[in-house]
Amino acid sequence: MVLSKGAPLTIAYSNINAASEDLILDFDPVKDFIGLSGALRTAIDDTNNGALSWVGGGGPQIVVGATTEAVQLTLNNPASVVSSASSLMAQTLATLNASLDLTRFDLGEDLLILARHSVHTGSAALIHFEAKDDNGIIDANEITFIATFNGGAPVYSDILLL
């Protein structure tokens, strides 16, 4: 658990590890940042240009292509669920698959997903997706939750490559 109070905070992630999801409380997008380095940066930064290629929106479905490295997803439906809890995995997958069109995404490609709730503005999840098959949908074995945010959530510009 990380509590952001006081001085600016940069939370750095270097690995993709399903056993190490962080709960981040009171993230302040004015002064706090998320940094990606090491194996995680290598997996996400396909172009090695030092900046993430983002797409975003909250429409019916965001089209994600092979050159997309990251997506900021705005969940407009109050019933949308994005949770690492195993009891909510089916709902989480339904939410992500209804929101993202991955039919143009290549096998073996990686994607950083920042899923933010529009109603619960301080709530979000940062997820790593690796396409382990080419079925065009997100399966449970293809996502790893990096962090869950409550009481304050980042926007895409708060996530940097270190």
C-alpha positions as CSV (number, residue, x, y, z in Angstrom):
1,M,0.0,0.0,0.0
2,V,1.2,3.5,-0.9
3,L,-0.2,6.6,0.7
4,S,0.5,9.8,-1.2
5,K,0.6,12.7,1.3
6,G,2.9,15.8,1.4
7,A,5.9,15.9,-0.9
8,P,5.7,14.9,-4.6
9,L,5.9,11.1,-5.1
10,T,7.2,9.1,-8.0
11,I,6.2,5.4,-7.8
12,A,8.5,3.3,-10.1
13,Y,7.7,-0.1,-11.5
14,S,10.3,-2.2,-13.2
15,N,8.8,-5.7,-13.3
16,I,5.5,-7.3,-14.3
17,N,4.5,-9.4,-11.3
18,A,1.0,-10.6,-10.6
19,A,1.8,-11.0,-6.9
20,S,2.8,-7.4,-6.3
21,E,-0.2,-5.2,-7.2
22,D,-0.1,-1.9,-5.2
23,L,-3.0,-0.1,-3.7
24,I,-2.3,3.6,-4.0
25,L,-4.3,6.0,-1.9
26,D,-4.7,9.7,-2.5
27,F,-2.6,9.9,-5.7
28,D,-2.3,13.6,-6.6
29,P,-2.1,14.1,-10.4
30,V,-0.7,17.6,-9.9
31,K,2.4,16.4,-8.1
32,D,2.7,12.6,-8.2
33,F,3.9,10.4,-11.1
34,I,4.2,6.7,-12.1
35,G,7.5,5.7,-13.6
36,L,8.1,2.6,-15.8
37,S,11.6,1.1,-16.0
38,G,13.4,-2.2,-16.6
39,A,11.5,-5.1,-18.0
40,L,8.1,-3.3,-17.8
41,R,9.5,-0.4,-19.8
42,T,11.0,-2.7,-22.3
43,A,7.7,-4.6,-22.8
44,I,5.7,-1.4,-23.2
45,D,8.0,0.9,-25.1
46,D,7.9,-0.8,-28.5
47,T,9.5,2.2,-30.4
48,N,12.3,2.8,-27.8
49,N,11.7,6.6,-28.3
50,G,11.3,7.3,-24.6
51,A,7.6,8.3,-24.8
52,L,4.5,6.2,-24.7
53,S,2.1,6.2,-27.7
54,W,-1.3,6.7,-26.0
55,V,-4.9,6.4,-27.3
56,G,-7.9,7.2,-25.2
57,G,-11.6,7.7,-24.9
58,G,-14.8,6.6,-23.4
59,G,-16.8,5.8,-26.5
60,P,-18.3,2.5,-27.4
61,Q,-15.0,0.9,-28.2
62,I,-11.4,2.1,-28.6
63,V,-9.6,0.6,-31.5
64,V,-6.1,-0.5,-30.4
65,G,-3.6,-1.1,-33.2
66,A,-0.1,-2.7,-33.2
67,T,1.6,0.6,-32.8
68,T,-0.4,1.6,-29.7
69,E,1.7,1.2,-26.5
70,A,-0.9,2.5,-23.9
71,V,-4.6,3.3,-23.6
72,Q,-6.4,5.6,-21.2
73,L,-9.9,4.1,-20.9
74,T,-12.7,6.2,-19.3
75,L,-15.4,3.9,-17.9
76,N,-18.7,5.9,-18.3
77,N,-21.0,3.2,-17.1
78,P,-21.4,3.2,-13.3
79,A,-21.8,-0.6,-13.4
80,S,-18.3,-1.0,-15.1
81,V,-16.0,-3.1,-13.0
82,V,-12.2,-3.3,-13.2
83,S,-10.9,-5.3,-10.2
84,S,-8.1,-7.8,-9.6
85,A,-10.4,-9.7,-7.2
86,S,-10.9,-13.2,-8.6
87,S,-14.6,-13.0,-7.8
88,L,-14.9,-10.0,-10.1
89,M,-12.7,-11.3,-13.0
90,A,-15.5,-12.2,-15.3
91,Q,-17.0,-8.7,-14.9
92,T,-13.6,-7.1,-15.3
93,L,-12.9,-9.0,-18.6
94,A,-16.4,-8.0,-19.8
95,T,-15.7,-4.4,-19.1
96,L,-12.3,-4.4,-20.8
97,N,-13.5,-6.4,-23.8
98,A,-16.5,-4.2,-24.3
99,S,-14.3,-1.1,-24.2
100,L,-11.3,-2.2,-26.3
101,D,-11.2,-3.5,-29.9
102,L,-8.0,-5.6,-30.0
103,T,-8.6,-7.2,-33.4
104,R,-5.7,-5.3,-34.9
105,F,-3.4,-6.0,-32.0
106,D,-0.6,-8.5,-32.7
107,L,0.2,-11.7,-30.9
108,G,3.0,-11.1,-28.3
109,E,2.4,-7.4,-28.1
110,D,2.1,-5.6,-24.8
111,L,-0.3,-2.8,-23.8
112,L,-0.5,-0.6,-20.7
113,I,-4.1,0.1,-19.8
114,L,-5.1,2.9,-17.5
115,A,-8.8,2.4,-16.7
116,R,-10.4,5.4,-15.0
117,H,-14.0,5.7,-13.7
118,S,-15.8,8.8,-14.8
119,V,-18.3,8.6,-11.9
120,H,-15.8,7.7,-9.2
121,T,-13.1,10.1,-10.4
122,G,-10.5,9.0,-7.8
123,S,-10.7,5.4,-8.8
124,A,-8.6,3.7,-11.4
125,A,-6.5,0.6,-12.3
126,L,-3.2,0.3,-14.1
127,I,-3.0,-3.0,-16.0
128,H,-0.4,-4.7,-18.2
129,F,-1.9,-6.7,-21.1
130,E,0.1,-9.2,-23.1
131,A,-1.5,-10.8,-26.1
132,K,-0.8,-14.5,-25.6
133,D,-3.1,-15.5,-28.4
134,D,-4.6,-13.8,-31.4
135,N,-8.3,-14.1,-30.5
136,G,-8.8,-10.3,-30.3
137,I,-10.0,-10.3,-26.7
138,I,-8.5,-10.0,-23.3
139,D,-8.4,-13.3,-21.4
140,A,-7.7,-13.6,-17.6
141,N,-4.2,-15.1,-18.2
142,E,-3.2,-12.0,-20.3
143,I,-3.6,-9.3,-17.7
144,T,-1.6,-8.3,-14.7
145,F,-2.8,-5.6,-12.3
146,I,0.1,-3.2,-11.5
147,A,-1.8,-0.8,-9.2
148,T,-5.3,0.1,-8.1
149,F,-6.0,3.8,-7.1
150,N,-8.5,5.1,-4.6
151,G,-8.9,8.7,-3.5
152,G,-7.0,10.1,-6.4
153,A,-6.1,8.7,-9.8
154,P,-3.5,9.4,-12.5
155,V,-4.1,10.5,-16.0
156,Y,-2.0,9.4,-19.0
157,S,0.5,12.3,-18.6
158,D,1.3,11.2,-15.1
159,I,2.8,7.9,-16.4
160,L,6.4,8.3,-17.6
161,L,9.2,6.1,-18.9
162,L,12.3,6.3,-16.7
